[in-house]
Amino acid sequence: MNQDNELQENQEWDLYEEMHSLIEINPWAWQSIGAVSGLIGGVLSPVIGTLLIAVTWFIHSERIVFSLNGLSIISFVLTIPLLTFGAHCLDLLERKAARLSLLSCKVVRGG
């Protein structure tokens, strides 16, 4: 059982290491920027929505509460699209890296 936990921890570390290496290849490519902003935005979006709801507990102006509730709903709704966009950009980076490694193999082999 302990060995299974170590294997899962190593797999998680490899996943993050692979994400880092994919982004590190070309950090200013739109795919890298999209991956980082999508994943970070997807994590921060529900946190911001929760904070906006908490702020409404202390404000007694109905107009401001209505606006903050709307912003919190938008924040919660944006979570899934942001995470999806970040994952899509990571997939694009992975394909790009696979293509580059395939081309470098052909060049080394003389093909």
Backbone atoms as SQL, in Angstrom:
CREATE TABLE atoms (id INTEGER PRIMARY KEY, chain TEXT, resi INTEGER, resn TEXT, atom TEXT, x REAL, y REAL, z REAL);
INSERT INTO atoms VALUES
  (1, 'A', 1, 'MET', 'N', 0.823, -1.188, 0.000),
  (2, 'A', 1, 'MET', 'CA', 0.000, 0.000, 0.000),
  (3, 'A', 1, 'MET', 'C', 0.872, 1.258, 0.000),
  (4, 'A', 2, 'ASN', 'N', 1.940, 1.240, 0.786),
  (5, 'A', 2, 'ASN', 'CA', 2.844, 2.377, 0.859),
  (6, 'A', 2, 'ASN', 'C', 3.513, 2.616, -0.491),
  (7, 'A', 3, 'GLN', 'N', 3.803, 1.528, -1.190),
  (8, 'A', 3, 'GLN', 'CA', 4.442, 1.651, -2.494),
  (9, 'A', 3, 'GLN', 'C', 3.494, 2.313, -3.499),
  (10, 'A', 4, 'ASP', 'N', 2.203, 2.025, -3.393),
  (11, 'A', 4, 'ASP', 'CA', 1.222, 2.660, -4.279),
  (12, 'A', 4, 'ASP', 'C', 1.166, 4.166, -4.047),
  (13, 'A', 5, 'ASN', 'N', 1.230, 4.594, -2.780),
  (14, 'A', 5, 'ASN', 'CA', 1.212, 6.025, -2.482),
  (15, 'A', 5, 'ASN', 'C', 2.432, 6.716, -3.043),
  (16, 'A', 6, 'GLU', 'N', 3.596, 6.068, -2.932),
  (17, 'A', 6, 'GLU', 'CA', 4.819, 6.655, -3.487),
  (18, 'A', 6, 'GLU', 'C', 4.723, 6.763, -4.998),
  (19, 'A', 7, 'LEU', 'N', 4.129, 5.748, -5.633),
  (20, 'A', 7, 'LEU', 'CA', 3.976, 5.785, -7.080),
  (21, 'A', 7, 'LEU', 'C', 3.065, 6.928, -7.498),
  (22, 'A', 8, 'GLN', 'N', 1.961, 7.139, -6.782),
  (23, 'A', 8, 'GLN', 'CA', 1.055, 8.233, -7.098),
  (24, 'A', 8, 'GLN', 'C', 1.727, 9.581, -6.883),
  (25, 'A', 9, 'GLU', 'N', 2.509, 9.723, -5.824),
  (26, 'A', 9, 'GLU', 'CA', 3.213, 10.987, -5.586),
  (27, 'A', 9, 'GLU', 'C', 4.216, 11.251, -6.699),
  (28, 'A', 10, 'ASN', 'N', 4.918, 10.229, -7.154),
  (29, 'A', 10, 'ASN', 'CA', 5.879, 10.414, -8.240),
  (30, 'A', 10, 'ASN', 'C', 5.174, 10.791, -9.529),
  (31, 'A', 11, 'GLN', 'N', 4.005, 10.206, -9.796),
  (32, 'A', 11, 'GLN', 'CA', 3.252, 10.553, -10.993),
  (33, 'A', 11, 'GLN', 'C', 2.784, 11.998, -10.939),
  (34, 'A', 12, 'GLU', 'N', 2.324, 12.455, -9.790),
  (35, 'A', 12, 'GLU', 'CA', 1.898, 13.844, -9.673),
  (36, 'A', 12, 'GLU', 'C', 3.076, 14.783, -9.883),
  (37, 'A', 13, 'TRP', 'N', 4.213, 14.466, -9.326),
  (38, 'A', 13, 'TRP', 'CA', 5.381, 15.312, -9.498),
  (39, 'A', 13, 'TRP', 'C', 5.799, 15.349, -10.958),
  (40, 'A', 14, 'ASP', 'N', 5.768, 14.198, -11.622),
  (41, 'A', 14, 'ASP', 'CA', 6.126, 14.159, -13.031),
  (42, 'A', 14, 'ASP', 'C', 5.165, 15.006, -13.859),
  (43, 'A', 15, 'LEU', 'N', 3.890, 15.014, -13.508),
  (44, 'A', 15, 'LEU', 'CA', 2.912, 15.814, -14.225),
  (45, 'A', 15, 'LEU', 'C', 3.262, 17.294, -14.128),
  (46, 'A', 16, 'TYR', 'N', 3.545, 17.773, -12.930),
  (47, 'A', 16, 'TYR', 'CA', 3.889, 19.185, -12.761),
  (48, 'A', 16, 'TYR', 'C', 5.221, 19.513, -13.414),
  (49, 'A', 17, 'GLU', 'N', 6.147, 18.586, -13.345),
  (50, 'A', 17, 'GLU', 'CA', 7.447, 18.792, -13.982),
  (51, 'A', 17, 'GLU', 'C', 7.285, 18.874, -15.497),
  (52, 'A', 18, 'GLU', 'N', 6.426, 18.029, -16.042),
  (53, 'A', 18, 'GLU', 'CA', 6.190, 18.057, -17.481),
  (54, 'A', 18, 'GLU', 'C', 5.504, 19.354, -17.904),
  (55, 'A', 19, 'MET', 'N', 4.537, 19.807, -17.102),
  (56, 'A', 19, 'MET', 'CA', 3.881, 21.077, -17.403),
  (57, 'A', 19, 'MET', 'C', 4.900, 22.208, -17.389),
  (58, 'A', 20, 'HIS', 'N', 5.768, 22.198, -16.407),
  (59, 'A', 20, 'HIS', 'CA', 6.787, 23.244, -16.296),
  (60, 'A', 20, 'HIS', 'C', 7.733, 23.191, -17.488),
  (61, 'A', 21, 'SER', 'N', 8.147, 22.013, -17.878),
  (62, 'A', 21, 'SER', 'CA', 9.080, 21.913, -18.999),
  (63, 'A', 21, 'SER', 'C', 8.433, 22.327, -20.317),
  (64, 'A', 22, 'LEU', 'N', 7.142, 22.015, -20.484),
  (65, 'A', 22, 'LEU', 'CA', 6.453, 22.443, -21.705),
  (66, 'A', 22, 'LEU', 'C', 6.358, 23.964, -21.786),
  (67, 'A', 23, 'ILE', 'N', 6.054, 24.596, -20.680),
  (68, 'A', 23, 'ILE', 'CA', 5.932, 26.051, -20.666),
  (69, 'A', 23, 'ILE', 'C', 7.303, 26.701, -20.777),
  (70, 'A', 24, 'GLU', 'N', 8.311, 26.046, -20.237),
  (71, 'A', 24, 'GLU', 'CA', 9.661, 26.606, -20.237),
  (72, 'A', 24, 'GLU', 'C', 10.292, 26.604, -21.628),
  (73, 'A', 25, 'ILE', 'N', 9.827, 25.766, -22.545),
  (74, 'A', 25, 'ILE', 'CA', 10.400, 25.709, -23.894),
  (75, 'A', 25, 'ILE', 'C', 10.302, 27.068, -24.575),
  (76, 'A', 26, 'ASN', 'N', 9.114, 27.649, -24.538),
  (77, 'A', 26, 'ASN', 'CA', 8.919, 28.983, -25.098),
  (78, 'A', 26, 'ASN', 'C', 7.902, 29.711, -24.222),
  (79, 'A', 27, 'PRO', 'N', 8.373, 30.387, -23.171),
  (80, 'A', 27, 'PRO', 'CA', 7.434, 30.964, -22.207),
  (81, 'A', 27, 'PRO', 'C', 6.598, 32.115, -22.753),
  (82, 'A', 28, 'TRP', 'N', 6.994, 32.722, -23.854),
  (83, 'A', 28, 'TRP', 'CA', 6.237, 33.857, -24.376),
  (84, 'A', 28, 'TRP', 'C', 5.357, 33.476, -25.556),
  (85, 'A', 29, 'ALA', 'N', 5.242, 32.192, -25.858),
  (86, 'A', 29, 'ALA', 'CA', 4.309, 31.750, -26.902),
  (87, 'A', 29, 'ALA', 'C', 2.890, 31.913, -26.373),
  (88, 'A', 30, 'TRP', 'N', 1.955, 32.132, -27.260),
  (89, 'A', 30, 'TRP', 'CA', 0.579, 32.357, -26.802),
  (90, 'A', 30, 'TRP', 'C', 0.021, 31.125, -26.107),
  (91, 'A', 31, 'GLN', 'N', 0.507, 29.934, -26.496),
  (92, 'A', 31, 'GLN', 'CA', 0.035, 28.724, -25.834),
  (93, 'A', 31, 'GLN', 'C', 0.497, 28.677, -24.381),
  (94, 'A', 32, 'SER', 'N', 1.731, 29.088, -24.131),
  (95, 'A', 32, 'SER', 'CA', 2.249, 29.102, -22.768),
  (96, 'A', 32, 'SER', 'C', 1.521, 30.125, -21.915),
  (97, 'A', 33, 'ILE', 'N', 1.318, 31.305, -22.465),
  (98, 'A', 33, 'ILE', 'CA', 0.612, 32.350, -21.728),
  (99, 'A', 33, 'ILE', 'C', -0.833, 31.920, -21.469),
  (100, 'A', 34, 'GLY', 'N', -1.468, 31.298, -22.464),
  (101, 'A', 34, 'GLY', 'CA', -2.835, 30.815, -22.293),
  (102, 'A', 34, 'GLY', 'C', -2.936, 29.719, -21.252),
  (103, 'A', 35, 'ALA', 'N', -1.949, 28.819, -21.236),
  (104, 'A', 35, 'ALA', 'CA', -1.974, 27.738, -20.252),
  (105, 'A', 35, 'ALA', 'C', -1.832, 28.275, -18.835),
  (106, 'A', 36, 'VAL', 'N', -0.877, 29.156, -18.638),
  (107, 'A', 36, 'VAL', 'CA', -0.654, 29.702, -17.294),
  (108, 'A', 36, 'VAL', 'C', -1.848, 30.548, -16.849),
  (109, 'A', 37, 'SER', 'N', -2.302, 31.437, -17.719),
  (110, 'A', 37, 'SER', 'CA', -3.413, 32.311, -17.319),
  (111, 'A', 37, 'SER', 'C', -4.702, 31.521, -17.143),
  (112, 'A', 38, 'GLY', 'N', -4.937, 30.518, -17.974),
  (113, 'A', 38, 'GLY', 'CA', -6.153, 29.721, -17.842),
  (114, 'A', 38, 'GLY', 'C', -6.167, 28.895, -16.570),
  (115, 'A', 39, 'LEU', 'N', -5.053, 28.256, -16.263),
  (116, 'A', 39, 'LEU', 'CA', -5.018, 27.417, -15.064),
  (117, 'A', 39, 'LEU', 'C', -5.031, 28.246, -13.784),
  (118, 'A', 40, 'ILE', 'N', -4.262, 29.331, -13.765),
  (119, 'A', 40, 'ILE', 'CA', -4.264, 30.187, -12.575),
  (120, 'A', 40, 'ILE', 'C', -5.617, 30.885, -12.432),
  (121, 'A', 41, 'GLY', 'N', -6.174, 31.368, -13.535),
  (122, 'A', 41, 'GLY', 'CA', -7.484, 32.001, -13.485),
  (123, 'A', 41, 'GLY', 'C', -8.570, 31.039, -13.051),
  (124, 'A', 42, 'GLY', 'N', -8.475, 29.785, -13.498),
  (125, 'A', 42, 'GLY', 'CA', -9.455, 28.780, -13.108),
  (126, 'A', 42, 'GLY', 'C', -9.400, 28.444, -11.634),
  (127, 'A', 43, 'VAL', 'N', -8.225, 28.572, -11.038),
  (128, 'A', 43, 'VAL', 'CA', -8.087, 28.319, -9.603),
  (129, 'A', 43, 'VAL', 'C', -8.519, 29.547, -8.795),
  (130, 'A', 44, 'LEU', 'N', -8.170, 30.726, -9.268),
  (131, 'A', 44, 'LEU', 'CA', -8.487, 31.944, -8.525),
  (132, 'A', 44, 'LEU', 'C', -9.935, 32.401, -8.678),
  (133, 'A', 45, 'SER', 'N', -10.569, 32.031, -9.758),
  (134, 'A', 45, 'SER', 'CA', -11.925, 32.493, -10.025),
  (135, 'A', 45, 'SER', 'C', -12.928, 32.115, -8.929),
  (136, 'A', 46, 'PRO', 'N', -12.981, 30.870, -8.469),
  (137, 'A', 46, 'PRO', 'CA', -13.930, 30.578, -7.383),
  (138, 'A', 46, 'PRO', 'C', -13.543, 31.235, -6.058),
  (139, 'A', 47, 'VAL', 'N', -12.253, 31.459, -5.859),
  (140, 'A', 47, 'VAL', 'CA', -11.815, 32.145, -4.639),
  (141, 'A', 47, 'VAL', 'C', -12.324, 33.582, -4.650),
  (142, 'A', 48, 'ILE', 'N', -12.190, 34.240, -5.793),
  (143, 'A', 48, 'ILE', 'CA', -12.677, 35.612, -5.916),
  (144, 'A', 48, 'ILE', 'C', -14.192, 35.660, -5.753),
  (145, 'A', 49, 'GLY', 'N', -14.892, 34.689, -6.346),
  (146, 'A', 49, 'GLY', 'CA', -16.342, 34.637, -6.190),
  (147, 'A', 49, 'GLY', 'C', -16.762, 34.465, -4.743),
  (148, 'A', 50, 'THR', 'N', -16.039, 33.627, -4.019),
  (149, 'A', 50, 'THR', 'CA', -16.339, 33.426, -2.602),
  (150, 'A', 50, 'THR', 'C', -16.085, 34.698, -1.801),
  (151, 'A', 51, 'LEU', 'N', -14.993, 35.383, -2.096),
  (152, 'A', 51, 'LEU', 'CA', -14.706, 36.636, -1.399),
  (153, 'A', 51, 'LEU', 'C', -15.756, 37.699, -1.693),
  (154, 'A', 52, 'LEU', 'N', -16.234, 37.743, -2.930),
  (155, 'A', 52, 'LEU', 'CA', -17.275, 38.712, -3.265),
  (156, 'A', 52, 'LEU', 'C', -18.565, 38.424, -2.493),
  (157, 'A', 53, 'ILE', 'N', -18.909, 37.159, -2.351),
  (158, 'A', 53, 'ILE', 'CA', -20.096, 36.808, -1.570),
  (159, 'A', 53, 'ILE', 'C', -19.899, 37.190, -0.103),
  (160, 'A', 54, 'ALA', 'N', -18.700, 36.948, 0.415),
  (161, 'A', 54, 'ALA', 'CA', -18.428, 37.306, 1.810),
  (162, 'A', 54, 'ALA', 'C', -18.531, 38.812, 2.023),
  (163, 'A', 55, 'VAL', 'N', -18.114, 39.600, 1.043),
  (164, 'A', 55, 'VAL', 'CA', -18.197, 41.060, 1.164),
  (165, 'A', 55, 'VAL', 'C', -19.652, 41.506, 1.223),
  (166, 'A', 56, 'THR', 'N', -20.530, 40.811, 0.494),
  (167, 'A', 56, 'THR', 'CA', -21.940, 41.215, 0.497),
  (168, 'A', 56, 'THR', 'C', -22.591, 41.054, 1.865),
  (169, 'A', 57, 'TRP', 'N', -22.045, 40.207, 2.714),
  (170, 'A', 57, 'TRP', 'CA', -22.603, 40.030, 4.055),
  (171, 'A', 57, 'TRP', 'C', -22.464, 41.304, 4.894),
  (172, 'A', 58, 'PHE', 'N', -21.467, 42.110, 4.581),
  (173, 'A', 58, 'PHE', 'CA', -21.164, 43.284, 5.394),
  (174, 'A', 58, 'PHE', 'C', -21.648, 44.595, 4.777),
  (175, 'A', 59, 'ILE', 'N', -22.182, 44.537, 3.577),
  (176, 'A', 59, 'ILE', 'CA', -22.649, 45.745, 2.895),
  (177, 'A', 59, 'ILE', 'C', -24.169, 45.757, 2.929),
  (178, 'A', 60, 'HIS', 'N', -24.727, 46.911, 3.233),
  (179, 'A', 60, 'HIS', 'CA', -26.175, 47.006, 3.379),
  (180, 'A', 60, 'HIS', 'C', -26.853, 47.745, 2.226),
  (181, 'A', 61, 'SER', 'N', -26.066, 48.200, 1.270),
  (182, 'A', 61, 'SER', 'CA', -26.645, 48.855, 0.098),
  (183, 'A', 61, 'SER', 'C', -27.129, 47.781, -0.875),
  (184, 'A', 62, 'GLU', 'N', -28.408, 47.788, -1.150),
  (185, 'A', 62, 'GLU', 'CA', -28.988, 46.737, -1.988),
  (186, 'A', 62, 'GLU', 'C', -28.439, 46.772, -3.415),
  (187, 'A', 63, 'ARG', 'N', -28.168, 47.965, -3.913),
  (188, 'A', 63, 'ARG', 'CA', -27.633, 48.109, -5.274),
  (189, 'A', 63, 'ARG', 'C', -26.232, 47.506, -5.386),
  (190, 'A', 64, 'ILE', 'N', -25.385, 47.749, -4.404),
  (191, 'A', 64, 'ILE', 'CA', -24.027, 47.206, -4.417),
  (192, 'A', 64, 'ILE', 'C', -24.062, 45.694, -4.217),
  (193, 'A', 65, 'VAL', 'N', -24.921, 45.222, -3.337),
  (194, 'A', 65, 'VAL', 'CA', -25.042, 43.782, -3.110),
  (195, 'A', 65, 'VAL', 'C', -25.488, 43.082, -4.383),
  (196, 'A', 66, 'PHE', 'N', -26.427, 43.674, -5.101),
  (197, 'A', 66, 'PHE', 'CA', -26.903, 43.104, -6.356),
  (198, 'A', 66, 'PHE', 'C', -25.758, 42.999, -7.362),
  (199, 'A', 67, 'SER', 'N', -24.951, 44.042, -7.463),
  (200, 'A', 67, 'SER', 'CA', -23.810, 44.039, -8.389),
  (201, 'A', 67, 'SER', 'C', -22.765, 43.006, -7.987),
  (202, 'A', 68, 'LEU', 'N', -22.458, 42.943, -6.696),
  (203, 'A', 68, 'LEU', 'CA', -21.464, 41.978, -6.238),
  (204, 'A', 68, 'LEU', 'C', -21.942, 40.541, -6.414),
  (205, 'A', 69, 'ASN', 'N', -23.232, 40.305, -6.216),
  (206, 'A', 69, 'ASN', 'CA', -23.773, 38.967, -6.460),
  (207, 'A', 69, 'ASN', 'C', -23.641, 38.580, -7.931),
  (208, 'A', 70, 'GLY', 'N', -23.902, 39.531, -8.813),
  (209, 'A', 70, 'GLY', 'CA', -23.731, 39.273, -10.242),
  (210, 'A', 70, 'GLY', 'C', -22.282, 38.959, -10.595),
  (211, 'A', 71, 'LEU', 'N', -21.358, 39.729, -10.036),
  (212, 'A', 71, 'LEU', 'CA', -19.934, 39.480, -10.293),
  (213, 'A', 71, 'LEU', 'C', -19.481, 38.141, -9.729),
  (214, 'A', 72, 'SER', 'N', -20.013, 37.761, -8.575),
  (215, 'A', 72, 'SER', 'CA', -19.627, 36.473, -8.001),
  (216, 'A', 72, 'SER', 'C', -20.154, 35.319, -8.849),
  (217, 'A', 73, 'ILE', 'N', -21.358, 35.455, -9.388),
  (218, 'A', 73, 'ILE', 'CA', -21.885, 34.409, -10.271),
  (219, 'A', 73, 'ILE', 'C', -21.036, 34.294, -11.524),
  (220, 'A', 74, 'ILE', 'N', -20.665, 35.425, -12.099),
  (221, 'A', 74, 'ILE', 'CA', -19.800, 35.412, -13.285),
  (222, 'A', 74, 'ILE', 'C', -18.467, 34.755, -12.953),
  (223, 'A', 75, 'SER', 'N', -17.936, 35.058, -11.788),
  (224, 'A', 75, 'SER', 'CA', -16.667, 34.480, -11.377),
  (225, 'A', 75, 'SER', 'C', -16.760, 32.959, -11.245),
  (226, 'A', 76, 'PHE', 'N', -17.834, 32.488, -10.650),
  (227, 'A', 76, 'PHE', 'CA', -18.012, 31.040, -10.519),
  (228, 'A', 76, 'PHE', 'C', -18.220, 30.374, -11.874),
  (229, 'A', 77, 'VAL', 'N', -18.951, 31.017, -12.751),
  (230, 'A', 77, 'VAL', 'CA', -19.221, 30.437, -14.066),
  (231, 'A', 77, 'VAL', 'C', -17.958, 30.374, -14.917),
  (232, 'A', 78, 'LEU', 'N', -17.053, 31.311, -14.743),
  (233, 'A', 78, 'LEU', 'CA', -15.820, 31.343, -15.535),
  (234, 'A', 78, 'LEU', 'C', -14.811, 30.265, -15.140),
  (235, 'A', 79, 'THR', 'N', -15.011, 29.596, -14.035),
  (236, 'A', 79, 'THR', 'CA', -14.038, 28.616, -13.560),
  (237, 'A', 79, 'THR', 'C', -13.793, 27.509, -14.582),
  (238, 'A', 80, 'ILE', 'N', -14.844, 26.853, -15.022),
  (239, 'A', 80, 'ILE', 'CA', -14.696, 25.722, -15.948),
  (240, 'A', 80, 'ILE', 'C', -14.130, 26.152, -17.301),
  (241, 'A', 81, 'PRO', 'N', -14.622, 27.228, -17.924),
  (242, 'A', 81, 'PRO', 'CA', -14.010, 27.633, -19.198),
  (243, 'A', 81, 'PRO', 'C', -12.532, 28.003, -19.075),
  (244, 'A', 82, 'LEU', 'N', -12.149, 28.636, -17.976),
  (245, 'A', 82, 'LEU', 'CA', -10.734, 28.986, -17.800),
  (246, 'A', 82, 'LEU', 'C', -9.869, 27.741, -17.659),
  (247, 'A', 83, 'LEU', 'N', -10.318, 26.782, -16.855),
  (248, 'A', 83, 'LEU', 'CA', -9.561, 25.536, -16.707),
  (249, 'A', 83, 'LEU', 'C', -9.493, 24.771, -18.028),
  (250, 'A', 84, 'THR', 'N', -10.595, 24.774, -18.769),
  (251, 'A', 84, 'THR', 'CA', -10.618, 24.100, -20.069),
  (252, 'A', 84, 'THR', 'C', -9.658, 24.765, -21.047),
  (253, 'A', 85, 'PHE', 'N', -9.649, 26.086, -21.063),
  (254, 'A', 85, 'PHE', 'CA', -8.735, 26.811, -21.951),
  (255, 'A', 85, 'PHE', 'C', -7.277, 26.537, -21.578),
  (256, 'A', 86, 'GLY', 'N', -6.974, 26.532, -20.285),
  (257, 'A', 86, 'GLY', 'CA', -5.611, 26.236, -19.853),
  (258, 'A', 86, 'GLY', 'C', -5.183, 24.835, -20.243),
  (259, 'A', 87, 'ALA', 'N', -6.069, 23.866, -20.083),
  (260, 'A', 87, 'ALA', 'CA', -5.748, 22.489, -20.460),
  (261, 'A', 87, 'ALA', 'C', -5.577, 22.359, -21.971),
  (262, 'A', 88, 'HIS', 'N', -6.408, 23.060, -22.736),
  (263, 'A', 88, 'HIS', 'CA', -6.282, 23.030, -24.194),
  (264, 'A', 88, 'HIS', 'C', -4.936, 23.606, -24.637),
  (265, 'A', 89, 'CYS', 'N', -4.535, 24.697, -24.011),
  (266, 'A', 89, 'CYS', 'CA', -3.237, 25.293, -24.359),
  (267, 'A', 89, 'CYS', 'C', -2.086, 24.355, -23.996),
  (268, 'A', 90, 'LEU', 'N', -2.214, 23.633, -22.874),
  (269, 'A', 90, 'LEU', 'CA', -1.189, 22.644, -22.536),
  (270, 'A', 90, 'LEU', 'C', -1.136, 21.528, -23.571),
  (271, 'A', 91, 'ASP', 'N', -2.297, 21.102, -24.064),
  (272, 'A', 91, 'ASP', 'CA', -2.316, 20.089, -25.118),
  (273, 'A', 91, 'ASP', 'C', -1.623, 20.594, -26.377),
  (274, 'A', 92, 'LEU', 'N', -1.881, 21.850, -26.724),
  (275, 'A', 92, 'LEU', 'CA', -1.213, 22.425, -27.895),
  (276, 'A', 92, 'LEU', 'C', 0.300, 22.471, -27.704),
  (277, 'A', 93, 'LEU', 'N', 0.736, 22.822, -26.500),
  (278, 'A', 93, 'LEU', 'CA', 2.173, 22.839, -26.215),
  (279, 'A', 93, 'LEU', 'C', 2.770, 21.445, -26.318),
  (280, 'A', 94, 'GLU', 'N', 2.029, 20.452, -25.846),
  (281, 'A', 94, 'GLU', 'CA', 2.528, 19.080, -25.895),
  (282, 'A', 94, 'GLU', 'C', 2.660, 18.602, -27.340),
  (283, 'A', 95, 'ARG', 'N', 1.668, 18.917, -28.166),
  (284, 'A', 95, 'ARG', 'CA', 1.757, 18.547, -29.583),
  (285, 'A', 95, 'ARG', 'C', 2.931, 19.249, -30.264),
  (286, 'A', 96, 'LYS', 'N', 3.108, 20.509, -29.926),
  (287, 'A', 96, 'LYS', 'CA', 4.201, 21.286, -30.510),
  (288, 'A', 96, 'LYS', 'C', 5.545, 20.690, -30.116),
  (289, 'A', 97, 'ALA', 'N', 5.690, 20.297, -28.851),
  (290, 'A', 97, 'ALA', 'CA', 6.941, 19.693, -28.385),
  (291, 'A', 97, 'ALA', 'C', 7.159, 18.334, -29.035),
  (292, 'A', 98, 'ALA', 'N', 6.083, 17.569, -29.224),
  (293, 'A', 98, 'ALA', 'CA', 6.215, 16.264, -29.875),
  (294, 'A', 98, 'ALA', 'C', 6.650, 16.436, -31.322),
  (295, 'A', 99, 'ARG', 'N', 6.081, 17.432, -32.006),
  (296, 'A', 99, 'ARG', 'CA', 6.481, 17.698, -33.383),
  (297, 'A', 99, 'ARG', 'C', 7.946, 18.102, -33.466),
  (298, 'A', 100, 'LEU', 'N', 8.383, 18.958, -32.538),
  (299, 'A', 100, 'LEU', 'CA', 9.776, 19.398, -32.544),
  (300, 'A', 100, 'LEU', 'C', 10.724, 18.241, -32.271),
  (301, 'A', 101, 'SER', 'N', 10.361, 17.354, -31.344),
  (302, 'A', 101, 'SER', 'CA', 11.228, 16.215, -31.061),
  (303, 'A', 101, 'SER', 'C', 11.249, 15.253, -32.234),
  (304, 'A', 102, 'LEU', 'N', 10.115, 15.096, -32.933),
  (305, 'A', 102, 'LEU', 'CA', 10.076, 14.237, -34.113),
  (306, 'A', 102, 'LEU', 'C', 10.942, 14.809, -35.214),
  (307, 'A', 103, 'LEU', 'N', 10.885, 16.122, -35.422),
  (308, 'A', 103, 'LEU', 'CA', 11.724, 16.760, -36.435),
  (309, 'A', 103, 'LEU', 'C', 13.203, 16.659, -36.081),
  (310, 'A', 104, 'SER', 'N', 13.535, 16.811, -34.807),
  (311, 'A', 104, 'SER', 'CA', 14.938, 16.698, -34.411),
  (312, 'A', 104, 'SER', 'C', 15.452, 15.272, -34.574),
  (313, 'A', 105, 'CYS', 'N', 14.592, 14.284, -34.379),
  (314, 'A', 105, 'CYS', 'CA', 14.991, 12.891, -34.618),
  (315, 'A', 105, 'CYS', 'C', 15.258, 12.644, -36.072),
  (316, 'A', 106, 'LYS', 'N', 14.441, 13.241, -36.951),
  (317, 'A', 106, 'LYS', 'CA', 14.650, 13.081, -38.385),
  (318, 'A', 106, 'LYS', 'C', 15.936, 13.751, -38.836),
  (319, 'A', 107, 'VAL', 'N', 16.251, 14.905, -38.256),
  (320, 'A', 107, 'VAL', 'CA', 17.465, 15.621, -38.621),
  (321, 'A', 107, 'VAL', 'C', 18.692, 14.831, -38.151),
  (322, 'A', 108, 'VAL', 'N', 18.646, 14.254, -36.960),
  (323, 'A', 108, 'VAL', 'CA', 19.773, 13.487, -36.446),
  (324, 'A', 108, 'VAL', 'C', 19.987, 12.239, -37.270),
  (325, 'A', 109, 'ARG', 'N', 18.902, 11.595, -37.683),
  (326, 'A', 109, 'ARG', 'CA', 19.008, 10.368, -38.477),
  (327, 'A', 109, 'ARG', 'C', 19.376, 10.666, -39.921),
  (328, 'A', 110, 'GLY', 'N', 19.181, 11.885, -40.337),
  (329, 'A', 110, 'GLY', 'CA', 19.518, 12.243, -41.707),
  (330, 'A', 110, 'GLY', 'C', 18.353, 12.035, -42.650),
  (331, 'A', 111, 'GLY', 'N', 17.151, 11.985, -42.100),
  (332, 'A', 111, 'GLY', 'CA', 15.944, 11.709, -42.896),
  (333, 'A', 111, 'GLY', 'C', 15.379, 12.931, -43.405);
